[in-house]
Amino acid sequence: MSSFAAYVMRGRMQAILVASTLALLSLLIPPVSVVSSASVALVTLRRGAFEGLCVLLCSSIVASLLGFFILGNYQFALLYVAVLWAPVWLISIILREGRHLALAVEIAVLLGIVGVLGFYLYQPEPALMWQTVLSRMVPANAPVEDVQRTVDTLAHYMTGVVAAGSVFGLLFGLFLGRWWQAVLYNPGGFKQEFLTLSTHPRLVLGTVIVVIIAWVNSGLVSEVAWNISIPLFVLYTFIGTAVLHAVFASMKLSRFIVPMLYLTLFLIPHAILPVALIGLSDPWTNLRKKISNQHTPNGE
């Protein structure tokens, strides 16, 4: 991957070529979109906002032309700009100038929340729209009653789920770009940044208040609050992952336990919830500090 990152940094044309062609390829292999946005992030992090904007705009033009001549469709490039490249460019600037990974993650989550609120302003009853969308995805031979009940329940939370998925993709692109930057110019830097990822207790209290509002209310207020809380938990998922990584890294079998952590999160999505709860409680439990104290002379 270091040689790939080095190729992106070789010049503007190389970065444009990588971002635009991978954007087109991601229509067949969706995870490739993370690598595409990471290319924009890397250029922005290393060379600044203007150079990142040039790559973003030029890549959009090239992707539009490729899409038009190969697929007869150029609209996907506009979608990339709006959903992936522009947000990752913005939070890359924040990370470059502010030098705090936590702030960039918080801004990404805030963008997801703004997206949720904007969608509710645009679509007064999103649940009805999601019911239609989800119903079309149901196999013809599925049990009608059970599936319909699931669709009706899930439809009320799909706005938050989609927003959280977008934030995850955005942050994966940022993290990959930051890791590339560290590999090329500051070995070990990203690992140190990520393992110290944390947030202010006030934000945690704000999240708890949003969940309480969702829990005690009903109707539209409850639905909006739940959909806001879903992207908020993206932040705590990353913090919880950083906490567990730091804790497991201090153990004797860390070379096996740490990879198992990430493999579990990838293969078992339900494991995200307890990890997020660990991240939510981090300002008070402070497991990383306790572990570091145990490995200092005064802590032994």
C-alpha positions in Angstrom: 0.0 0.0 0.0 2.9 2.4 0.6 3.9 2.2 -3.1 0.3 2.9 -4.1 0.2 6.0 -1.8 3.6 7.1 -3.2 2.1 6.9 -6.7 -0.8 9.1 -5.6 1.6 11.7 -4.2 3.8 11.6 -7.3 1.8 14.4 -8.9 -1.6 15.9 -9.5 -2.3 13.8 -12.6 -1.6 10.6 -10.8 -3.9 11.5 -8.0 -6.7 12.5 -10.4 -6.2 9.2 -12.4 -6.5 7.1 -9.2 -9.5 8.9 -7.7 -11.5 9.0 -10.9 -10.8 5.4 -12.1 -11.4 3.9 -8.7 -14.7 5.8 -8.5 -15.8 4.1 -11.7 -14.6 0.7 -10.5 -16.5 1.1 -7.2 -19.7 0.8 -9.1 -18.8 -2.9 -9.5 -16.8 -3.2 -6.2 -18.4 -0.7 -3.7 -15.6 -0.9 -1.0 -13.2 0.6 -3.6 -14.9 3.9 -3.0 -13.0 4.2 0.3 -9.7 4.0 -1.6 -10.9 6.6 -4.0 -11.9 9.1 -1.3 -8.6 8.3 0.6 -6.7 9.6 -2.4 -8.4 12.9 -2.1 -7.8 12.9 1.6 -4.1 12.1 1.3 -3.5 15.0 -1.2 -5.4 17.4 1.0 -3.7 16.3 4.2 -0.2 16.6 2.7 -0.5 19.5 0.2 -3.4 21.6 1.5 -6.9 22.6 0.7 -6.3 24.1 -2.7 -4.4 21.1 -4.1 -7.1 18.8 -2.7 -9.8 20.9 -4.3 -8.1 20.8 -7.6 -7.8 17.0 -7.5 -11.5 16.8 -6.4 -12.8 18.9 -9.2 -10.6 17.4 -11.9 -11.4 13.9 -10.7 -15.1 14.7 -10.9 -14.7 15.9 -14.6 -12.7 12.8 -15.5 -15.1 10.5 -13.7 -18.0 12.1 -15.5 -16.4 11.7 -18.9 -15.5 8.0 -18.1 -19.0 7.4 -16.9 -20.5 9.0 -20.0 -18.4 7.2 -22.6 -18.3 3.8 -20.8 -21.7 3.6 -19.1 -23.7 6.4 -20.7 -24.1 7.9 -17.3 -22.2 10.8 -15.7 -24.5 11.5 -12.7 -22.6 9.1 -10.4 -19.7 11.5 -10.4 -21.9 14.3 -9.0 -23.0 11.8 -6.3 -19.4 11.1 -5.5 -18.7 14.8 -5.1 -21.7 15.4 -2.8 -21.5 12.2 -0.7 -17.8 11.2 -0.6 -15.2 13.6 -2.0 -16.4 17.0 -0.8 -17.0 15.8 2.9 -13.7 13.9 3.0 -11.9 17.0 1.6 -13.6 19.2 4.3 -12.7 17.0 7.3 -9.2 16.5 5.8 -8.7 20.3 6.0 -10.0 20.2 9.6 -7.5 17.4 10.5 -4.6 19.1 8.7 -5.2 22.5 10.3 -6.5 21.4 13.7 -4.2 18.4 14.1 -6.8 16.6 16.2 -8.3 13.4 14.8 -11.2 13.5 17.3 -12.3 16.9 16.0 -12.3 15.6 12.4 -14.4 12.5 13.5 -16.8 14.7 15.4 -17.3 17.0 12.4 -17.9 14.0 10.2 -20.6 12.8 12.6 -22.1 16.3 12.7 -22.4 16.2 8.9 -24.3 12.9 9.3 -26.7 14.5 11.8 -27.2 17.5 9.5 -28.0 15.0 6.7 -30.6 13.4 8.9 -32.3 16.7 9.9 -32.1 17.9 6.2 -33.8 14.7 5.0 -36.6 15.2 7.5 -37.1 18.7 6.3 -37.1 17.5 2.7 -39.2 14.4 3.3 -41.7 15.0 6.1 -42.5 11.2 6.4 -39.3 9.3 5.5 -40.7 6.1 7.0 -43.2 5.8 4.2 -40.5 6.2 1.6 -38.2 3.7 3.3 -41.1 1.2 3.5 -41.5 1.4 -0.3 -37.7 1.0 -0.9 -37.3 -1.9 1.5 -40.4 -3.7 0.2 -38.9 -3.8 -3.3 -35.8 -5.5 -1.8 -37.7 -8.3 -0.2 -37.5 -11.7 -2.0 -40.7 -12.9 -3.6 -40.8 -16.1 -1.6 -40.3 -14.5 1.8 -43.0 -14.9 4.6 -45.2 -11.9 4.0 -46.3 -11.1 7.6 -42.9 -11.4 9.3 -41.2 -9.5 6.5 -43.7 -6.7 6.5 -43.5 -6.3 10.3 -39.7 -6.1 10.0 -39.9 -3.6 7.1 -42.4 -1.4 9.0 -40.1 -1.3 12.1 -36.8 -0.8 10.2 -38.3 1.9 8.0 -38.5 4.3 11.0 -34.7 4.1 11.5 -33.3 3.8 8.0 -32.5 7.5 7.7 -30.1 7.2 10.7 -28.8 3.9 9.4 -28.0 5.4 6.0 -26.4 8.5 7.6 -24.3 6.3 9.9 -23.2 4.2 6.9 -22.2 7.3 5.0 -20.2 8.6 8.0 -18.4 5.2 8.4 -17.4 5.3 4.7 -16.3 8.9 5.0 -14.1 8.2 8.1 -12.7 5.0 6.6 -11.5 7.1 3.6 -10.0 9.7 6.0 -8.3 7.1 8.1 -6.8 5.4 5.1 -5.5 8.7 3.8 -4.1 9.6 7.2 -2.5 6.1 7.5 -0.9 6.6 4.0 0.4 9.9 5.1 1.9 8.4 8.2 3.5 5.5 6.2 5.2 7.9 3.8 6.2 10.8 6.1 5.6 9.9 9.8 5.8 6.1 10.5 3.6 5.1 13.5 1.9 8.5 13.6 -1.6 7.4 12.7 -1.5 4.5 15.2 -0.6 7.0 18.0 -3.4 9.3 16.9 -6.0 6.6 16.7 -5.2 4.9 20.0 -5.6 8.2 21.8 -9.0 9.0 20.2 -11.4 10.4 22.7 -14.2 13.0 23.1 -15.4 15.6 25.6 -17.7 14.4 28.4 -20.1 17.1 27.5 -20.7 15.5 24.1 -21.3 12.2 25.8 -23.9 13.8 28.1 -25.5 15.4 25.0 -25.7 12.0 23.4 -27.3 10.5 26.5 -29.9 13.3 26.5 -30.7 12.6 22.9 -31.3 8.9 23.7 -33.4 9.8 26.7 -35.5 12.1 24.5 -36.0 9.3 22.0 -36.9 6.9 24.8 -39.5 8.9 26.7 -41.2 10.5 23.7 -43.2 9.0 20.8 -44.1 9.9 17.3 -42.0 12.2 15.2 -39.9 13.5 18.1 -38.8 10.1 19.1 -38.1 9.0 15.6 -35.9 12.0 14.8 -34.0 11.6 18.1 -33.3 7.9 17.4 -32.1 8.7 13.9 -29.8 11.4 15.3 -28.4 9.0 17.9 -27.5 6.3 15.3 -24.7 8.4 13.6 -23.6 9.7 17.0 -22.8 6.1 18.0 -20.4 6.0 15.0 -18.1 8.2 17.1 -18.3 6.0 20.1 -17.7 2.9 18.0 -14.4 4.3 16.9 -13.5 5.4 20.4 -14.4 2.1 21.9 -12.3 0.3 19.2 -9.4 2.5 20.1 -9.8 1.8 23.8 -10.0 -2.0 23.2 -7.0 -1.9 20.8 -4.9 -0.1 23.4 -6.0 -2.5 26.2 -5.5 -5.6 24.1 -2.1 -4.3 22.9 -0.8 -4.4 26.4 -1.5 -8.1 26.8 1.0 -10.9 26.1 -1.1 -12.3 23.3 -1.7 -8.9 21.7 -0.5 -10.1 18.2 -3.4 -12.5 18.1 -6.0 -10.6 20.2 -5.8 -7.2 18.4 -6.5 -8.8 14.9 -9.3 -10.8 16.4 -10.9 -7.6 17.6 -11.1 -6.1 14.1 -12.1 -9.5 12.6 -15.0 -9.8 15.1 -16.2 -6.3 14.3 -16.1 -7.1 10.6 -17.8 -10.5 10.8 -20.2 -9.8 13.6 -21.9 -6.4 13.2 -23.8 -6.9 16.5 -20.5 -6.6 18.3 -20.5 -2.9 17.4 -23.0 -2.0 20.1 -21.0 -3.2 23.2 -17.9 -1.5 21.6 -19.8 1.7 21.2 -21.0 1.5 24.8 -17.3 1.2 25.9 -16.5 4.3 23.9 -19.5 6.1 25.4 -18.3 5.3 29.0 -14.6 6.1 28.2 -14.6 9.6 29.8 -15.4 8.0 33.2 -13.8 4.6 33.0 -10.6 5.8 31.3 -9.3 2.2 30.7 -6.3 3.4 28.7 -5.0 5.5 31.5 -5.4 2.7 34.0 -3.5 0.3 31.7 -0.7 2.8 31.1 -0.4 3.4 34.9 0.0 -0.4 35.5 3.0 -0.4 33.1 4.8 2.6 34.8 7.2 2.1 37.8 4.8 3.9 40.1 1.9 1.8 38.9 3.5 -1.6 39.5 
